[in-house]
């Protein structure tokens, strides 16, 4: 099977203020496999990405490091590019949004939107840092939640109770940048008139086929609430591009970030003398596929298509959405050493181990993927080493020693070689649909059959029998040809193993001829193609990740709100034993746990405390992404907390937990033997 499509494939742009970690790598690996597969079946692919460089966080991080934003993004971009190449992710161009190409494209698209009536202005009141003389984004304001009164919450939502609010509603608000108390200040802002694109967007999301159905259903919430004008401007000081015709207004980072796809493409086209316009004009027939995480779905399915439409440019053909990465069933944790940077992983393990494991879990849905380290080791060792590479290693030595590397002139078992060819269409279908897990299941099911065949024929037994040279050569040749088929199918996932296999097989692997046997063909001496993962390597990686955390903490320059003392939360005011006696803590068991879809941070728990069942809303969603895993967990419940009517229902208690919040939340439990309803004294 051959194909002749042309595709433009992009990956979400990593932000330029930190290193790439394994959560980022999921998406880059997913898109790279897709690109390698499409090229293998004959499609032409332009594969681009780059760093997202603009915004307040980059500006502040650079100031903390004592360098310019330009210097920081140069360092970070080179670092990101190195990490991606380390995982065998090969972009045709890895660029950055802080570029002349992106400034030109952003200005062009803004001017077209302005001409077509999509740009509005409005004076708004914002919190302002009087010490740093800058307006503060929501996430750069902290204070006490106006709903539950939890301290040190962000300016847009509370990570304890899940409430959303305006930063002006915070109590005891302070600037994360300087620690100063913000003041309100008026500013003229520029807005993209998203409601003007309402009908077009609804039709695009529902009928174009670009958005997965489950994601289209999720996006209905925005239309039910009514689309709002999108604030696309930020005030100086700001690291970004000035809005045309202004002196102190800059494009909000999410305005120019997606345009970075086109900027990277244009930079590539200019270097290679390729017609850039064929990709971006409104009637382009080139397929444009975006790979993104579900956390940035709104930007890519609402804001990005709306700005493209306003500028009369082509729309995305597909927006492929994936979920998050958890490690050992929980959010990646710096304290546990499971927040693993790409560089740290590569110190101890081969990149293809992660590529294979992620692929074995990936399908076309946006479900989260868990990197269970025990399962990771077992699967890689069993599949790659035990089933695929072992097939060649068990037969190649006989071909080399007894037949000078020459394969037989015909198979011993044509039927099993035909079976190797027959799974090609199923493998191709699953790769095309990004259902890599099913493709691997098909390949590995056949690998099991191939190994059973070799086990049954037992060439090591045949080799000891006189007059069986012909059968030995044919059976071993079959084994090598079966290995050839398997590694050809796995080539998009395991490119380095495939490259080494080509050297051994003395031929190029062709996806369209995966099942075609090599006959009267000389192979080279077999060398080990892959090694087993050892538990010691995984343990060392985890420990190193903890060291990375200590190093980062030691190097961080504290601001007024990040003094050394702030690493430990100060003790609350003293209380008496009588005060403590008022709190009724009970042992309970979680018997039901589910997401609160309307809330970013909340899970809804049903807790059995023996004499009653309590409905509890807990702000632990970021730390416990698989609610079902909490069922059966014993917890400590504040049982006499006054019930609170929330938007989502009545909360009848509070489960106790430790940690600073967000992903670093750890439910408290009790020793075995404690019964539901027991009071904690």
URQUIGI-V597930 format. One line per field, one symbol per residue. burial: # if it has 9 or more other C-alpha atoms within 8 Angstrom, else .. A space follows every 10 residues. Layout:
burial: ???
This chain:
burial: ....###### ####.##.## ########## ########## ########## ######.### ###...###. .##..##.## #.#####.#. ..######.. ###.###### ####...### .....##### ...###.### #####....# ..######## ###...#..# ..######## ###...#.## #####.##.. ######..## ##...#..#. ..#...#.#. ######.### .##.....## ###.###### ########## .....#..## #..#.##### ####..#### ########## ########## #######.## ####..#### ##.###.##. ###.###### ####.#.### ###..##.## ########## ###.###### ..#.####.. #.....#### #.##.###.# ##.####### ####.###.# #..#....#. .##....#.. ########## ########## #####.##.# ######..#. #..###..## .####..... ..#...##.# ######..#. ........#. ###..#.... .......... ..######## ######.... ########## ..######## #####.#..# #..######. #........# ######.... .####.##.# .....###.. .
